[in-house]
C-alpha cells in the first residue's frame, strides 16, 4: 500500500500552529527586530559577518532584472573583471519578498522579513510533516520548535546566511513526494510538476540544497516503490519527470547552466582538514556556544524512543504511514557526515565518509555541520512518533509537550537576544553619486576582497561592498563566494597601485601614477573614496595617500569630506574637476592645518593632525620639506605662517614650486606666532607651497617622552594674502 497524505485544507489547529511558528520566529529574532533599521545581526564576538554581500545579492538581482543584465554574471564587484555568480549563494529565492519590502522599509527591514519567513516556514513545514505522520499537534509543535530554533538557524541569522534559512524545503519535498505517490491520472503529473518546482526552488536557494534532501528522499522513494511494486513504473516516470522539470527550470531560470560552464581554474577549495563539522562528541550531547551543536534534547529523545520502540508492533500499525524504522534508517548517514572528515576516539583517529563527499564535489561542500537538520528531521519523526503512540490520549500527552518546549528553549538559548552591530556609517555622498547618470567604477580605500577561500586585507575592506547597494556603481572591493582567487588576490601585494592603497606595499610613486593614469581611462574610474576610520589616523599611510592624490591634479581632485569619508573625483569624470582654491575672504586664502578643510591642499612632510584644546595643528618634520598645493589667481602674494618651533628655534625657508621665495625666517619655540613671508608673482594654476627646515628633533632625543617622530615646527594655519587686495 502507498503512503497517504492529509488533505491540503488547513484546519484551524494548523492555522494556529502557523501563528505559533511565527511567534517562535519572533522570539528568536526580537532583538534585531527592535533595533531596526540601523543595526544588523552579528556573531557573539562582533565581527564582519556575511551580511553585506547578501544585502548586495538582493540589490544586484533587482538591478540586473531592471537593466536587462545577466543576474549570474557581474562586473559590479572586483571591477573591471566579470565574475560568475553561479556558485555564489545569490539566493534569488528570497528576492520577491525582499523586493516587496525594501522600497518601503529599506534593505535591513526587508532582510529581517526574510529571516522571519525562513524561521516560520521551516518550523511550519516540519509541523505539517509530523502531523501528516499522525503525530498530535502538541508533539508536532515540539518538533517544529526544535528545527526552527536549531543552532544552525541561529548561526545563519547571525551571519545573514539566508540560503541556510530555507530548510523548509526538506519536509516540503517529502510531503510533495507523498502526495505524488498516492495520486493517479492528471493529479499524479500535477504533483510531479510540483515536485519539479520544489527542486527548482532548492536550486534557487543554494546549489547544495538538493544534496541535503538526497539522504531523506532517496530512501523514502525506494521504500515507496517497494511498497507499491505495481505502481513502480509510473512513479519512477513521474519522479524522473520531476527531476527533469527541476533541472530544466534550474538551467533556464537559475544558475545551473552557468554552473556547468563555470571555469573552476583558480578556485582554492577549503582543504578537508579545515572543514567545519559538529564537534564530536561534545556538541552532539550539549549546547556549544562556539559553533553548531545538536544540543541536550535530541539524543535523550532518541534514546527514549529506541527504548519504547517495538518494531513488530510498529510494522503492524504502520498502515499507510511511514514505518518508524524507515525514519530510524535515515539517521546514520547524515549524522556521520555532520562529524566531518574524522573523529578522535580513545586516542585513535577514524576517517569518515565526509572525506569522499568533499573530494566528490571538489572541496565545495565545506561545512559538514550543515547536515544537522538532515538527521534531525528523521530523528524527530522517529522519537516523537514513538512518544505520540505510547502516550496517546493520556495525561502525560498534554503535560509533556509544553514542558519539552520550554526545555528546548533553554537548551537552544533561543530567547537570548541575537547580537547586533551598527551598519557602516551612512554617507550622503553615496546617495548623491547614486543619482549621477554615469557608469563608472568606485575604488574604495583601503582596497580588499574575499571569496570564502581567502581574503585580501581586513574583512572590513570587503564590507565596503555594502555601499554598492546605495550608489549602484561598479566597484573593486567586495566578496564573491567560490570565485577564482586570482580575481582579487592580485590586489594583495602584486599590484603596485591597489596593494599600496590597501597598505600592503610601499608607494612606488611613478609606477602608481602611471597605473592610475591608465586605469582611470580603461576602467572608467569615477571616484577614489578613502575611509579614514579604516586607516589608523596616527599612521603616515593616510597622509601619504592624500598627499599623493593632491600632487596629481591631472588625475584626481578632492571632491568632498564627510565624516570619515574623503572622496576624490577623477579628471575623467564627466563633471570634471574644479580648481582647488581655499576659501577666500577679503583677498586672503586660509588653510587650517589639522582640520578637514586642509585635505584638498595637504602635501607631503606632515605628521598626523592633532588638537590642542580648540586649535587644530599639524607637526611638520615627517620629511625635510612639508608642503601644500593650491590654485591661485595670477598676482603677488604674502604668506602668513602661524607656527611654533619644537624645543629650539628653527630656520624656515619658503619655497614656491621648489624655488626659494625670500629670506628664511626664524620660528621661535615659545608659542604660536605669525610669521610673514613675501613671494613673487605667480601665474594662474597650481602652485606648490613648501616649508624647508634647518633641523628636526625627536622628543625622545631631548628627554621629552617616548615619541620618536622627527619634529620641526607645529603649524596652526597658512594664510595667503593677495597684495593687490
Secondary structure, 3 states (H helix, E strand, C coil): CCCCCCCCCCCHHHHHHHHHHHHHHHHHHHHHHHCCCCEEECCCCCCCCCHHHHHHHHHHHHHHHHHCCCCCEECCCCCCCCEECCCCCCCHHHHHHHHHHHHHHCHHHHHHHHHHHHHHHHHHHHHHHHHHCCCCHHHHHHHHHHHHCCHHHHHHHHHCCHHHCCCHHHHHHHHHHHHHHCCCHHHHHHHHHHHHHHHHHHHHHCCCHHHHHHHHHHHHHHHHHHHCHHHHHHHHHHHHHHHHHHHHHHHHCCCHHHHHHCCCCCCCCCCHHHCCCCCCCHHHHCCCCCCCCCCCCHHHHHHHHHHHCCHHHHHHHCCCCCCHHHHHHHHHHHHHHHCCCEEEECCEEEECCHHHHHHHCCCCCCCHHHHHHHHHHHHHHHHHHHHHHHCCCCHHHHHHHHHHHHHHHHHHCCCCCCCEEECCCCCHHHHHHHCCCCCCEEEEECCCEECCCCEECCHHHHHHHHHHHHHCCEECCEECCCCCCHHHHCCCCCCHHHHHHCCCCCCCHHHHHHHHHHHHHHCCEEEEEEEHHHCCCCCHHHHHHHHHHHCCCCCEEEEEEECCEEEEEECCCCCCCCCCCCCEECCEEEEECCCHHHCCCECCCEEEEEEECCEEEEEECCCCEEEEEEEECCEEEEEEEEEEECCCCEEEEEEECCEECCCCEEECCCCCEEEEEEEEEECCEEEEEEEEECCCEECHHHCCCCCCCEECEEEEEEEEEECCC
